[in-house]
Amino acid sequence: MSVASRAPEYIRAIRPYQPGKPISELAREMGMPESGIVKLASNENPLGMSPAARQAIVDALAEVARYPDGNGFALKAVLSARYGVKPEQIVLGNGSNDILELVASSFLRLGDAAVFSQHAFAVYPLATNAAGARCVEVPAVAYGHDLDAMAAAIDGDTRVVFVANPNNPTGTFLPGEALEAFLRKVPADVLVVLDEAYTEYLAPEQCYDAIAWLTHFPNLLISRTFSKAYGLAGLRVGYAFAHPDVADLMNRVRQPFNVSSLALVAAEAALGDQEFIARSADLNRRGMAQISVALDELGLEWIPSAGNFLTFRAGKAAAVDAALLRQGVIVRPIAGYGMPEWLRVTIGLPEENLRFIDALRAALAETRAG
Ligand SMILES: *Cc1c(COP(=O)(O)O)cnc(C)c1O
């Protein structure tokens, strides 16, 4: 009997995460120069990162031989000052992916269940399965979360509920009142993970204050990231706000140095440059309009999105994706999310959006002809 076959059955059953194709990989496969490739596949910020973050990284390079501050004192201090939470309510993660895994390893075991929506972020089932717990996937309504059905799906085994707002990959958005009403329905001993990875992109009229709810709902955890609007995806840093008891448990389980020194200083500097965030959100709004108008002109159905990406029905999505790749444009197929006819495109710079639109027009002509 092999070593691998002796691993727990629930580990062997895990389907690996399918990331967006890296630029270097497509360049290798197609023999294309990397400079000719447009990647709109992973919801990264097309403006890159704040110049303040870049400077902080350069300044910190000399100290890379030293371990980082395992408690992230300085980053927690700026998060605490900015958002009015106590440092003991904060957990820092190696990306918010790490936060989601820390939730699973702190709160889920064999026999427990986690509830989440159909078409929700792929890491929820991954983290749940890795802990040996059971996934309860609740059918979506209009590609978004059905909060009433999710509340009804909670039973005695449920320890965690994951809610993504906006959701990835569909971009659907739940208003604050709906979330608050949901929190009132969830039993006090079930942790609600509110994943706000794209919160910086919300329109002013969509904004709600989940942090204020922490006072009334000690079973709420808010998860956020520096990977998306802050443009630090490659550094891996995210954070959670929760009740101090919840944060304390997760801080015991996490690796002692789970956030690197460069990530810590970059995140701290990035938080201080809100002008960059405003500029990124503005660029996103204009790109969203540019791409949605073009999709309308092409006669394609798309889902209104509150994030920095747009999901559209391409029909023969795998063939359209292949034709886009041949033109050096990387988007994200989402068959793994139960949406085999759909593709997700990240909003890029105006010229990148144009490259995508032109390539999509050609890809559709090619696949409809063939
Ligand atoms: C991108 C994303 C994350 C996490 O990304 P990290 O880089 O690990 O911070 C979490 N949740 C959702 C919904 C996402 O789209």
The ligand as an SDF file (V2000), in Angstrom:
LIG
                    3D

 15 15  0  0  0  0  0  0  0  0999 V2000
   -9.1140   36.9010   -4.3850 C   0  0  0  0  0  0  0  0  0  0  0  0
  -10.0740   36.4970   -3.3150 C   0  0  0  0  0  0  0  0  0  0  0  0
   -9.6600   36.1710   -2.0230 C   0  0  0  0  0  0  0  0  0  0  0  0
   -8.2880   36.0170   -1.5070 C   0  0  0  0  0  0  0  0  0  0  0  0
   -7.2240   36.3870   -2.1130 O   0  0  0  0  0  0  0  0  0  0  0  0
   -5.8510   36.4800   -1.3160 P   0  0  0  0  0  0  0  0  0  0  0  0
   -4.9100   36.8480   -2.3790 O   0  0  0  0  0  0  0  0  0  0  0  0
   -5.5700   35.1560   -0.7020 O   0  0  0  0  0  0  0  0  0  0  0  0
   -6.0450   37.5310   -0.2680 O   0  0  0  0  0  0  0  0  0  0  0  0
  -10.6010   35.8670   -1.0710 C   0  0  0  0  0  0  0  0  0  0  0  0
  -11.8930   35.8800   -1.3570 N   0  0  0  0  0  0  0  0  0  0  0  0
  -12.3420   36.1840   -2.5650 C   0  0  0  0  0  0  0  0  0  0  0  0
  -13.7990   36.1860   -2.8150 C   0  0  0  0  0  0  0  0  0  0  0  0
  -11.4490   36.4820   -3.5970 C   0  0  0  0  0  0  0  0  0  0  0  0
  -11.8970   36.7360   -4.8200 O   0  0  0  0  0  0  0  0  0  0  0  0
  1  2  1  0
  2  3  1  0
  2 14  2  0
  3  4  1  0
  3 10  2  0
  4  5  1  0
  5  6  1  0
  6  7  2  0
  6  8  1  0
  6  9  1  0
 10 11  1  0
 11 12  2  0
 12 13  1  0
 12 14  1  0
 14 15  1  0
M  END
$$$$
